Amino acid sequence: MDDPMFRRFRSRLPHESRKTYAESVIGLVGHLFGTGVIFVSFFLVGWAVSFFLHFLNGIYPFPVEILDFITKFELYLIYGDSVLCAFVLLGGAFRFIAEGWENRK
């Protein structure tokens, strides 16, 4: 566990109170569930804003430049949500690997 990549994730607990494999798996599943909630919440907010803006566009059409900006913003919001969730998933995976690596010793 002296690898520089895992040093940041190393537990500060003494050897006797390290997490078991089952606790690490439960932590990973919780992390995946939390990531899913984050993704769905951002996606629903983006969808609600999109629905509302397209509803307003149906009542009173926006200029073409504004509509293009709104469409690009919606797309970038989904991209940002995906990138954020990917980083959160990678963080959880690295933590799980680090805990598993530490429990090997």
N, C-alpha and C positions, 0 to 999 in steps of 0.2 A: 504494500500500500504506500510505497514511497514514490510512486509515479507522480510527477508534478500535476498531471491531469486530474488525478483523484484527490490530491492533497486538500483541495478546497472543500470537498464533500466529506472528508474524514470526520468520523464522530469524535467528540471530545470526551466521551464516556469511558470509564475504565473497562478493561477486558471482560469482566464478569457481567456487566450490564449492557452488552451489545445487543442489537436487535436480532431476533431470530429470523430465519428465512420466511416463515409465515407472516411475521410482522412486517417484513419488507414488502412482501407481495400485497398484503392488505394496504400498506401505504401507497404502493404503485397503483392499485385499483382505485383508491380514493383520489389520487392525483389525476388519473384518467377521467374519473367522474367529474372532478372539478374543472378540468380542461373542457370537457363536453358542455358543462353548464356555461362556461365563459363563451365558448363558440356560439352556442345557441342563443344566448342573451344578446350578443353583439349582432348576430344575424337577424334576430327578431326586431331589434331596434332599427337596423338598416332597412329591413323590409317595411316596417311601419312608416318610417320617414319616406321611403320610396312610394308607398301606396298613397300617403297623404299628398305628396307633391304631384303625383300623376292625377289624383283626384282634382286638385286645384288647377292643373293644366287642362283638364277636361272642362272645367267651368269657365276659365278665362285663360286662353292659351298664352304660354310664356314665349318670349322671343327665342329664336333658334339658338342663339349663343348661350342663353341661360339654361335652356333645356339640355344642350350638349354638356354644359358644366355639371348639371345635376346628374346626368347619366354617368359621366366620368367619376364624379365624387362617390356615387353608389358603388361603382366598380372598385375604386380604390379602398373604400371602406371594407368590402369583402376581402380584398387582398390583404389589407392590414390585419383583419381578424384572423385570417389563415396564418399569416406570418407570426402573429402573437401566440396563437395556439401551438404552432410548431415549436417555438422557443420554449413554451411551457412544457410541452411533451418531452422535448430533448432534456430539459432540466430534470424532469422526473425520471427519465430513463438513466441519466448519468448518476442520479442519487441512488437508484435501485442497483445499478452495476457496482457503484462504490460500496454500498452496504453489503452486497453479495461477496465482493472481493475481500472486504474486511472480515467477514464471517468465515472465510476459508481458512484463515490463519488461526 
